Amino acid sequence: MTGRHQRLLVWLTAMAIRLVLAGPLSAQGQQHSKPTDYEVKAAYLYNFSRFVEWPANAKQAQDSSFNICVLGQDPFGPALNATLADESIAGKSVVAKQIPTPQDAVNCRVLFISSSEDSRLKQILTTVSDTSVLTVSDLPQFTRRGGMIQFIVEGSRVRFEVNLATAERAGLTLSSELLKVATAVRRSAQLGD
């Protein structure tokens, strides 16, 4: 395991611990609970952003903030805002945004596509295909359908797989360290279903 790979794993673990410590108290206010899957996914969204390089000419490069957006019903609740609070990437404040349409994703660096959008997935991916937006979801077969990063649950752990061809077609460079911790790296660039 390389030093960068170890640092990535340490960072992800630290974010999960941070979520536990910063998470809400139980109903009786006695103990912190284990992070939910969406608290862990929120930490991953932030960390994906740190291991992706966007093209210098991407429209989002001119924005004053680094936007991580959610399209569809928000499954994160307060977890995404809590994870991104006071964080920055490339000197820009990281901001969580709920967006109503795929067209609004052009101002996003990362787009989480909620499961509520399953029936519109092909349209969404087509709309953002030329925008250098990192697409992430936990929809079944997301990377096989043209998405870039898909969350999967193995046992009680949240993991992810990557469709490298789709990311590269959008002009994104994913760190080899990020690819090393993915459960699978696909090289098929088909869009939608």
Beta strands, then each sheet from edge to edge (+ up, - down):
strand 1: 52-53
strand 2: 65-71
strand 3: 88-89
strand 4: 92-99
strand 5: 110-113
strand 6: 134-137
strand 7: 149-154
strand 8: 157-163
strand 9: 173-174
strand 10: 185-186
sheet 1: 1+ 9-
sheet 2: 3+ 4- 2- 5- 6- 7- 8+ 10+
end
